[in-house]
Amino acid sequence: MRILHVAAEIYPLVKTGGLADVVAALPAALAARGLDVRILLPGMPAMLKGVTDLERVIHIGPAFGAALITLRLGRLPDSGLLAYIIDAPFLYRRDGNPYLGPDACDWRDNHRRFALLGWVAAHLAAGELDQYWQPEVVHAHDWHAGLAPAYIAQNPALSTATVFTIHNLSFRGLFPLDYHHDLGLQISGANQSGIEFHGQLSFMKAALVHAKRVNAVSPTYAREICTQEFGWGAGRRTAWSGRRSFWHPQWC
């Protein structure tokens, strides 16, 4: 089975929390079981510096405000797994926190920076970017990768399985709803319910609605986010689906 993990962080290259640890450990554990696993990461300075033997796969763009985008493939320093790096200097080559600027506020173009991450995952799934490898499963981690299942779902010809893991429900990737035009999300009328959360565009909700399977980073956290105290508005309506075997917050 060919599996693509999509994330904004990976230990030891970029880490702000536990997400980076899971993304470093889970793909390696799957590879040890004989699965064909690769990882897709944004080309932040530490990613470009830390991934070895980087080679160009394809030039992309312009897209999402970046004039030059190059998809590269190399090996992670610890596990040796293959990793795709999205080299888009205009969007990613910024020092410091991957999400915040020097003023400690979100980068104003975060919607484009992380939409590109999901968009590239979808086009890898479509077989358009790497003629030698195409994932059967795309596993997106947290809101930064949340649009990957949405972009895949927009193409009815794709049979790619999608999985979304919630690492931190309190960060939902919220932006003005009309940004969906800028990001190429095909919604209108009632279809807005798949990405709209209290009048805003939510990358997290887009993933919860469009991924074929949803889970949480641990059974304990899955139970926590199904409560009113920790559900951030989702806990008031929850359901356990034994058929699909995951905890799924029902967003409204």
N, C-alpha and C positions, 0 to 999 in steps of 0.2 A: 504494500500500500504506500502511495506517495502522499506525504502530508506536508503542508506548508504552514508554519507558525508565523503569525504576524503580530509584531509588538513594537513599542517605542523604546523599550529598555531591555538590556540584557547584562547580567553580571559577567565579568568585572568592568565592562566598557562604559556603560551608562547605567546608573542606579540612583533612584530617589526613594525606593521602598521595596516591599517584598515582591512586586511584579517582576523585577529584574532577576531575582533569585529563581522564581518559578520558570521563567522563560529560559534560563540557563540550564535548569535541571530536567524539566519535562521532555524536551526534544531529545536530549542525550539518553534519557531512560528508554524512550521509544525506539531510538536507533539501536540501543543495546539488545532490543527484542527482535531486531532484524527488519524494522520498517525503514523505508526510504524517506528521511526527514530533512527538510531544509527550513531556513528561517528568513523572513523578510524584515529589514530594519531600515529606518531613515538614516540618511548619510550625515549624521552629526559628526563634528570633528573627531571625537573619541572613537566613533565607529570606523571611520575611514582610516584612522591611525592604527587601530587595534586589530582589524581583520586583515589577515595575511594573504598574499598571492592574489590580490584583486585583479580581475580581468574584466574588460568590457563585454557585456552581453548584447546590449542594444542601446542606441540613442532613442530617446523619447522626447516629444515636446515640440513646441512650447505647450505648457499646460499648467493650470492652477497658479498662474502668475509668474512661473519660472520659464525663462527663455531656453535654458539648457538643462536637460535631465538625462542622465546616463544610468542605466541599470548595470551594476557590477556584481561579480560573483567571486567570493573568496572563502577562506576558512577561519572559523573562530579560534582564538588562541588557546582556549582550555580544552574544549571538547573535540576540536578538529572538524566539526560539522560544517557543511556548506551553508553559506549565508549570502543572500542577495542584499546589496546595499543600494539604496536610491540616492544617487549622487546628484543633488539639486542645490548648488551653492546658494542661490538666492533665498531658498527656504530653510536650509538646515545648517549652513556653516555659521553658527553663532555659538560663542563660548558661554559657559555657565550652565544654568538650569535649562533643561530641554524644553520646558513649557513657559518659563517666565523670563521677562526682560530684566535689565539692570534696575528698573524701577519696582521690581517685585510684582508687577502686573502681568497678566497673560499677554503673550505676543498677539498683536492685533490680527495677524494672519494665521492663527492656529487652525482655523477651519480649513484653510487651504493646505497647510503643512500636513495635517493628518488625514484629510480627504485623499491626498495623493497616495498615502500609504495604503489605504483601502482600495483605491482605484488600480494601483499597480498589482495588488493581490488578485483582483478580479480579472485583470487582463492576463496575468500568468495562468490563472485557472482556465481562461479561454484558449490557451495555447498560442497567444499572439506575440509573446515577448521572448520566450526561450524555446527554440525549436527542438531542443534535446530533452526538455523536462517539462511536465505538466502535472500539477497536483490533482489528486482525486479528492482530497479533503483540505479545506482551508480552515485553520483554527485561529480565530482572532481573539486577542487578549485586551480587555478593558476598552474604554471609550475611544482611545486613540486609533484603534483598528476597527472601530464599530461600523464604519461604512463598507467594509469588505463584504459582509453578507448582503447588504442592501444593493451594492453594485452588481453582485453575482445574481441576486434575485431579479434584477432588471432585465437580464438576458434569459429569455425562456428556453433558449437552446442549450444552456448549461445545465448539466446534471451534477455539478460539483457539490459534494456534501459540505455543509458549513457548521462550525461549532463556535460558540461564543462563551468565553469564561469571564465572569464578573470577579474582579479583584478588589475593587473599591467602589461601591454603589454611590458614595457621596459625591464622586466626580462623574458627571453625566455628559460632559461635552456639550454644553449649551451655547447656542449662538442665535442671532436673529433668524426667524423662520425664512425670510426672503433670501437668505444665503443659498437656499437650495438651487436657485437658478445658476449661481456662480459655480456650484459643485456638480452640475449635470445630473441632479437627482430628478427622476421622471415622476413627478407627483402633481396631482391637481384634484381639487374637490375633496371627495371622501378619502382619497389615497393619502392625504396629508396625515391621517391618523397614524400612519406607520412611522412617522418621524417627528411628529409634533408633540411637545410636552409642555402644557400650560402656556401655549402661545409662542414657544421657542422651538428651534430645531435641536434635537438631542441625538448625538451620535450613539449614546448608550441605548436609547429606545429603538433606534433604527436597527441595532444589532439584535436586541431582544425580540423584535417583531419578525425580522427576516431570516435569522439563523435557523437552521433546521434542528439544532440541538443547543440548549443553553444549560450551563452549569455554573457553579461558584468555585472559588479557589479551594474550598474545603467544605466538608459536611457541616462543620460548626458554623462557618460563615453563611452557608446556605440557609441554615435555620434562623440565624440572626436577622438576615435581611427579609425574612418572611414575618417579622414582627413589626408592630407599629413603631416601636422605639427606634429600631435600626433600619427600617424599610424605606426611609426618606419619601414617604407618601405611597409606597408600593405595598406596605405591609397590611393595609386595611382590606385588600382583596388578594388572597393568595390561594394557590391550589397545588395539590400534589398529584402528579400524573404518573401513576405506576407504569402505564404503557410506554411512556417515553423515558422514564427513569431519571428525572431531574426535577429540582425545585425551580419553579418558574414564577416570578412575580408578575401578576397581571396588571400592566400599566393601563391607566385610563386617562 
